[in-house]
Amino acid sequence: MSMENDFLRLEFLTTTGPRIIGLYAKGVEGNLFAETPDVHWGTPHGEYYLRGGHRLWSAPEDTFNTCPEDDGLDVIEGVDGIALKSPVDASGLEKEIGVRLNKNNVHLSHRITWHGDDQIELTPWAITQLRLGGMAILPLSKMDGLQPDRNLVLWPYSHIHDERLVLQDDLILVHGNASDEAFKIGNRNLPGWVAYALGDALFVKRFSPETAGKYPDMNCNVEVYVKDVCIELETLGASVVLKKGESVKHEETWQVFAGEYPANLESARKIKTQVSQQS
């Protein structure tokens, strides 16, 4: 199934997910999303297939919350968009992604509903897998004064001297180069956006950071992961405690621009200025 306008086309799975597997833009060659149909692993509930594209996750990540998504999917068509809604999975979670197009923007509303008997604490986590070859841009907010103003979070498998990582005072870059070694980095993002430059396209994820919110992973609301088949741009909402039947939402807006966006520091700084001025 797909939806499109004069600027963008989105493709969805209709029997499993929720998953957006295709993002195509006018003037840009090919699918911006990574396609990973052969990537899968075992879970306590059965085999999980990654499939690529955009998915809704929950943190903290554990094997119990990773459930196969092969039990069907409701596709709800509205006046100005659609909603992809999963059945309640084996862990007690029901996931839904609402999608609406507006010119070169994609507005997404992610919802997780808890159906277990005991209350649970979780964080909504929106993960977008993009194809390799580009450069992720995480803006930093440098302030004056004596208090700390930026954080940098590394995972156990991440090496600070990884050649894909570039650290500057005003931004973090992660190059989408394939490697057998995984790399992941996160931070508390105050500007409310993260971007990916991919040659002839710029992909921007915008969100509303909750300044008073509690976040997982040492207080991260943005994370970037790269290995051998894709690079992931991830945003997280604040952690919440849910009782049975309660939901949490996490909103994102994607923007896609066609043009020339090389994967270098000069380009990254121009992109930061461009995106910041559009906020």
Stockholm file with secondary structure:
# STOCKHOLM 1.0

chainA/1-279         MSMENDFLRLEFLTTTGPRIIGLYAKGVEGNLFAETPDVHWGTPHGEYYLRGGHRLWSAPEDTFNTCPEDDGLDVIEGVDGIALKSPVDASGLEKEIGVRLNKNNVHLSHRITWHGDDQIELTPWAITQLRLGGMAILPLSKMDGLQPDRNLVLWPYSHIHDERLVLQDDLILVHGNASDEAFKIGNRNLPGWVAYALGDALFVKRFSPETAGKYPDMNCNVEVYVKDVCIELETLGASVVLKKGESVKHEETWQVFAGEYPANLESARKIKTQVSQQS
#=GR chainA/1-279 SS CEEECSSEEEEECSSSCSEEEEEEETTSCSCSBCEEEEEEEEETTEEEEEEESEEEEEESCCSTTCCCCCSCCEEEECSSCEEEECCCCTTSEEEEEEEEEETTEEEEEEEEEECSSSCEEEEEEEEEEECSSSEEEEECCCCCSSSCCCCCEECTTCCTTCTTEEECSSEEEEECCCCSSCEEEEECCSSCEEEEECEEEEEEEECCCCTTCCCHHHHCSEEEEECSSCEEEEEECCCEEECTTCEEEEEEEEEEEEEEECSSHHHHHHHHHHHHHHC
#=GC SS_cons         CEEECSSEEEEECSSSCSEEEEEEETTSCSCSBCEEEEEEEEETTEEEEEEESEEEEEESCCSTTCCCCCSCCEEEECSSCEEEECCCCTTSEEEEEEEEEETTEEEEEEEEEECSSSCEEEEEEEEEEECSSSEEEEECCCCCSSSCCCCCEECTTCCTTCTTEEECSSEEEEECCCCSSCEEEEECCSSCEEEEECEEEEEEEECCCCTTCCCHHHHCSEEEEECSSCEEEEEECCCEEECTTCEEEEEEEEEEEEEEECSSHHHHHHHHHHHHHHC
//
